[in-house]
Amino acid sequence: MFKVNDNYLKLPGSYLFSTIGRKVREYKEANPDKDVISLGIGDVTQPLAPAIIDSLHKAVDEMAVKETFRGYAPDLGYEFLRNAIVKNDFEARGAKVTADEIFVSDGAKSDSGNIQEIFSADNKIAVCDPVYPVYVDTNAMAGRTGVYNKDTELWSDVIYMPCKAENGFAPEFPSEVPDIIYLCFPNNPTGATITKDALQKWVDYANEHKAVIIYDAAYEAYISEDNVAHTIYECEGARTCAIELRSFSKNAGFTGTRLGYTVVPKDLKDADGTALNALWARRHGTKFNGAPYIIQRAGEAVYSEEGKRQTREQIAYYMNNAKIIKEGLASAGYSVSGGVNAPYIWLATPNGMTSWEFFDHLLENANVVGTPGSGFGPSGEGYFRLTAFGTYENTVEALERIKRL
Ligand code: PLP
């Protein structure tokens, strides 16, 4: 008789965004005349840039012609895209990454969830708290997280690094040394970043303790401050301790188009000297059949002069929303952070409300949807996330409503 993988049965119940979806649906059903504005889910709203659309059309036409038709893509991704990535995302930043260290994928969600597969089942992970939920959940599915405590909402075998106002939403070195350290900057959900010097200290820590850093740089394009690294490979020694995850979702609006990549440097080896690059190549080649040619051509267009200019404009549009949210909330007396190097604004809930109480308060009294901080981990309790990914008009309207509360 078959049995399910009981690691899945240990996962905590409802998923954050489905709970939000249900609550919003119920509210709308009960109040059909209300205009509800969502600044909740981190999804883009601007259409794909013209340079990307042109490239998509061209690639589709190539697929209609026998001579230029393409079947399966190479496992690692097409060279034209990997070369554009190397040149623009790494060489331009003074970081050394080669094309054969880049693994093109369908996005950072799957990569951030899958990458744990190449590590030993007894490796201990450390995560920021609050955190993008995929890191912990996928390690839980792999049986690496121990026992879940419903009251504390913590797993027994996970090292949590609380990120709160007291420490500037930046993780501190844990007292117990982890094997795998997940870092995400600019951060989802807090919108926080750490300086390049602070990131260098994490790289030094990982090298010293023979730990690996899984560095999620999905929001890299939103960095506006000079002292924040765009890639972990700007730090000395990162090639021996860090894997980097990248996404085209937020820098170029590919949330529905799907494209990302992971960097696994050839210098990265485990305690026995096994190279992770070869291991990930094996895993990638076995379980993934390549991102579509058409989409990889669209990704290449992101790096064209026009593509860069157009996507920069979109990011500026969202960051203007971030400024409106941040300044609007601050003027209404809220304590706010983020929104400078990230499209996320993190606010402390007023009057001692819990994150979910504030969610209901905002939905019912301002008809605005955000994301309760506690959904990202216990240290997110008492906080709330708003995203800058809405339209300008909705963002302005939402803030007017919040100010009137
Ligand atoms: N990593 C972080 C931190 C994210 O916030 C997200 C999406 O919200 C992703 C990865 C997923 O990116 P993708 O759309 O490439 O799967």
Residues whose N, C-alpha, C, O or C-beta is under 5 A from the ligand:
A	BS01	PLP	G42 G107 A108 K109 S110 Y132 C184 N188 D216 A218 S247 F248 S249 T255 L259 G260
